[in-house]
Amino acid sequence: MRIRAFGLLATAVALLASLTAVLGQELTKEGKATVRVVHGTVQWRSSDQPWDKLRVNQQLAAGVTIQTGPDSYTDISANGISSVIRINADSRLDLEKMTYGGSLLSGDQETLVDLKTGEIVGNVKKISDGSRFRIHTPDGTAFIQGADFRIEAQPAVGGAFKVIYTCVQGRMSCSTGQEAATLATGESWIPGEPAAVSTMSLSSNPPPSLRGKEIPAVRELAAAYNAFGIDLLRVGEKANSEQSVFLSPVSVAFGLSMLQNGA
């Protein structure tokens, strides 16, 4: 009798393990990247396929490579709307992995992109504790949970790369396997250099790529987005004073930007 009960228990455990594996596969879904803006010459390809012109509103799956030409850039939302990445001129970026569990808006997300060369800037909104947003580079990986960032991979002598990690706002961590750094707002880090040299404040000594007119321009753009959001909510509330109103100023702003760029 005990042998039979043990056999039934073992069968139940095996069935439960199989069911868990199946449910895990069903709950984990493949995400996409959406192209928001294209300026200049921007190409994409999958695996060993020929290069093709990148277009606004195009949906890209994992395994795609994006390449920008001189004086060109593109903005993409990777794996939903929790992130925006701008791939600047003369850059190459691989979309390695984009998955999510449950809801795309509230579920855990796994995002991995690989900056081969060039420069990217972007924003990753605060994501769940179970989510991961990673950016591989030729010299390490950046882990971002909610920050505005800039990462540069500059070719150096002998086929090596000089990688500069910058946290524009928020917090992010970086690691090469041998050394690591946690960056706060306005701090930069170059692997292999002392932290005292590579960690800089935007207010006192900004990195060369953030000097001049660029910082005021970014602040002006942020102020314009904030003012637009407040005005939109005010108009929506006035038009629907007797009802609850839910609006997403960011989504509306993205839509208008896409229209402006020919969508």
C-alpha positions, 0 to 999 in steps of 0.5 A: 500500500505504501509503495502504491501511494509513493508511486502516485505521489511521484506521478503527481510531482512529475505532472506538476513539474511538467505543468509548471514548465508548460505554464512558464513557456506560455507566460513568457512571451517574445517582445518587440522593439518599435521604431519611433523616429528615423533621421538620415540613413539607418539600416537593419538586418536579421542574421545574415540577411541583406541590409534594408532601410529602417522605417518609422513604426516598424516592429523588430524582433530579437536578433536584429542589428541596427546601423546608423550612418553619418549625421543619422539617428533613430529612436526605438522603444525596446520591449514595450514602452518602458524604454526609449533608446536613441542610436546616434550617428555611426553606431551599431546596436544588436537587439539580443533579447526581449521577453516579458511575463504576464502583462507587457505593461506590468509584468517582468521584462528581460531586455538585452541590447548589445552596443557594438560601436558608436553611441546610444542615449536613452531612458529606462523607466522604473521597472519591477524588481523581477525585470532586467534591462542590460546593455552589453558593450565591448568592455562590460555591461550596464544594468539599468533599473530606472535612469537616463543614460549615455554609453559610448563605445569608441574604437581604440588602437589594436582593435580595442574599445574605450567605453564610457558609461554616463548616468545622466539622471537616476542610478545605474550600475556597470561591470566588466567582470573584474571591476564595477561601478555604481553611477548616480546622476551626472557621473561617468565611468571608464573601465580601467581608469580610477573612479576619482578620474572617471566620475564627474559631476554634470554641474561642475565638469561634464563629459565632453559629449555633454558640454556646450548647448546639449544640456540646456537643449535636453532640459528645454525638451524635458520642460516642453514635454512636462508643459504639454502633459499638464496642458493635455490633462487640463483640457481632458478634464475640462472636456470630461468634467463628469467622468474619470479621465485617463490620458498618457501624455507620453503616448500622445507625444510619441504619436505626434512625433511619429506623425511629424516624421512621416508616419 
